[in-house]
Structure formats: C-alpha cells, structure tokens
C-alpha cells in the first residue's frame, strides 16, 4: 500500500477497535530477523509491515516484488497524527529519555491540538516493570501507541504484549521522538530522495557505525539470494 492507503487502512482499524501491530521495516531490522529467531517472530507475526527504509524499497524492486512507494515511519506517524487531529484520537507515547519524551509530546500537542495525549512515559523501565506499564496503557485506552526503544526491545516488546494491550494501532517509531524533540535533525529532502538518510544519521551519531555495517551485508544478500524469492504467480 502507498502512504494514503496505509493511513486509510489504519483509520479503519481504529474505527473497528481491532488491534494492529505495525513494523516499519528497514534493512537493519530484516537482517536482525535472520539472526535472531525471537526478532524474526516479531516481524513475521506483525499485522502490517511497511517499507520504511530505502534499502527495502530497492530490495523489493530487485526481487521483482516492487512496492508502490516508501512509507517512512516518521512520515507515517505524522500522517496518522494528522488524521487523528481531525477525529479526536488519543495517543500514548512510550520510550526515549525522560526529557525527550516530554519535549516531543509538548511539540506534537501544539502541532496537533485535536489529539488527546492520553499518556507519556519514558523507555527506561525494566522487564519487572512491564506489568505496570501495560496496565498504565490499558487504563489510558489510547487509539494509537507509539513506542521508541532500542532495536532489540522495541518490536519484541510490542509482539509480547500486543494481546494484553489491545491498542488499535501500535507502532515502533525508533528515533522519531528524538527528531521531534530536536535532539536529532532529520535528513534533508535530498538525502531522503537519494536513500542516504542512514548516512546523515551516521554523521550525527558516529557511534552507530557498527550498526551501519549491516547495510552492505544486506545488499549482498539481496543480490545473492534475490532470485530465490517467489515472484507473484510462481508455484509455491
């Protein structure tokens, strides 16, 4: 689906009050899924995976299953908030650091005054706190849950607690709160158009270079194994 179709689909999910877990797929996530069975399960069982990374868009085209367009998680988050601004949806924001989450919430509240921010909690909680966090979200009863945690704790956490949470739309947003709060800058349009957002992020956070080393491995795997992917209409 393209961006508009994705937003329409999730708007209907909220109207139906049916739980949907969205993964914003990028190469780092997909490679993590190949190496970590628990992470793979979180990806495989998601209700919707959108092509967030430019590398995923390229890979889909390379294996003969092109997507309509890139649906970046940062943009999808804002499009959902824009739709919710007109409909009075409620949102629970979870993750990031205490200062970032509050700043991001305040900025989004000013940008989308029609949204009711039903809850806000930083991501520095332990596994032993999970029950309390889940209870807090359930009591808030939001239409949308946005979670910003590290790669290894974001998608698996949503997968583990999806049934208990029963939020119509729950989505991991990675570093989006840092960008909204102004701690990080989003890549300029030219970088996004060229698929170089990862490089711009690396310039801001050089410590991420080890994570970025997975990108050439992803590209090589697509080139090497891409012909093994079933094309539409091929016998399974």
Buried (B, 14 or more C-beta within 10 A) or exposed (E): BEBEEBBEBBBEBBEEEEBBBBBBBBBBBBBBBEEBEEBBBBBEEBBBBBBBBBBBBBBBEBBEEEBEBBBBBBBBBBBBBBBBBEEEBBBBBBBBBEEBBBBBBBBBBEEBEEBBBBBBBBBEBEEEEBEEBBEBBBEBEBBBBBBBBEBEBBBBBBBBBBEEBBBBBBBBBBBBBBBBBEBBEBBEEEBBEEBBBBEBBBEBEEEBEEBBEBBEEBBEBBEEEBEEBEEEEEEE
